[in-house]
Amino acid sequence: MNNGFNKKIFFGIIIIILITSIVLMSNNKLSVVDQGDYISIPSYGTLTCEKSRSGPIYSPSNGYEYFSDKIIKCQDVASLVDDCEVTFKMPDKSKVKGYEEAVFLYSICRNGEYCDVYDEHAQQRIILRNAWINHDTLNDEITEHLNNDQYIVAQYLVKKNALATNGYVGDKDIGLVYNFVPYKIYIHDQFSRNNEKPMTGSIDCSVKNNIKEANLLIEGVINSRKLSNDLEVSKYLDINNLRQKGASVSYLTHFVPTIPQYNLEDDGYKYCIDKKLYDVAVVKTLGGSYKIIDPSVNDFVNVECCNNLEVPPGYSCSSNHKIVHVSQDTKCSVFKRCPYENGIATGDKKFLSQECVSGECVTKTINVECNFDSECNGGFCDVNNDDPSKNKCVSIKPLDKCGNGYCELSFGENSQTCPKDCLPDSEVNNGLLTIVLVAVAVVLFLAVLFLAFGRSNNGGDLLG
């Protein structure tokens, strides 16, 4: 096997290890959910139109804009600009060579007032030079500060020779560059207040195609007093309204789809657990509505029972969550049905059903994997109403929610399955640091082996 091939294998292994380390160090991306999904408790963020904190930028970024006459405003480069500096670049010697005279005139004017370069009342600056004699101003730069209510009228003229009949003519040899601080869209997230960054390509707070999330613009919250207080409703309900200084819109963040682990009522907007009947909250956004299932934020009322696990023998939990007595009479007829004719789930992983045979209620009992969510550690019971023998526990993968900032024990998260949410930051960082150090050690070890192998095969030529 040749040395070139060995090199490729070696460096390929190093690249794979380094990429793996980077992936392990990176944060999980947020999940995307469709409207109508049941989701875990969300947090919120805001997009705000703010003055850039990174200082001024220049336009054009790659040099100067050249002109012969122009009306110059800060808002020519960005409509949401408070003020700017305008720099004019005088031509160099090669540009004016051959001209008898070159004249640059400009006036600083106020909005709403007539003004031109020849107006004696304007703040007129004139640079006049004989191109043949005086070159001391060539290649100079002139900078003027413009406030929000000011603009500049500028003109550059040349006289090509003394015998020219048309006198001065315009010539595009004056350069122009703007220096301004733009307004940008900043992403504020309650989980990263100290790491706020502007959205790429959002100068003038223009969203264009930068925002694709459907969970923007929180319009309101239904069925949760806590979420109504916690989630900020957008002041503007049109994304285009972001193009105003100080404008902000809110959005849902750090939320993932969830499988409802609590038995939902038939309407899908209530669930019961621990003798509490909860309302499923609904968050309405511009892109659709999302159902929130989380006892920590859902409103509830106390009830007598949620299911038959919470009632004594001989009683049942009714559909309106009342404890009711179940008749033990085994006699039945066309007019008198058996008490368990429709079946009843018990707390010992059994399902009872009765059938009227020759005037007697005959009870049939089957063993099931589960009847209730609490019987499925870290998951929920998928109940088959047509055939309870097919009831089965479905586990909820912790990774579906791992990384949202909450350690949710009911979803099987713990320090082993989801250290990112369940360990203190220092422990998580130590774990990641260990991974990186191990990766570096492996790379160094392979490098030593490779160098040693290269020497043995090439008489000391380390890299061939």
Order of alpha helices (4+ residues) and beta strands (2+ residues): alpha-beta-beta-beta-beta-beta-beta-alpha-beta-beta-beta-beta-beta-beta-beta-beta-beta-alpha-beta-beta-beta-beta-beta-beta-beta-beta-beta-beta-beta-beta-beta-alpha-alpha
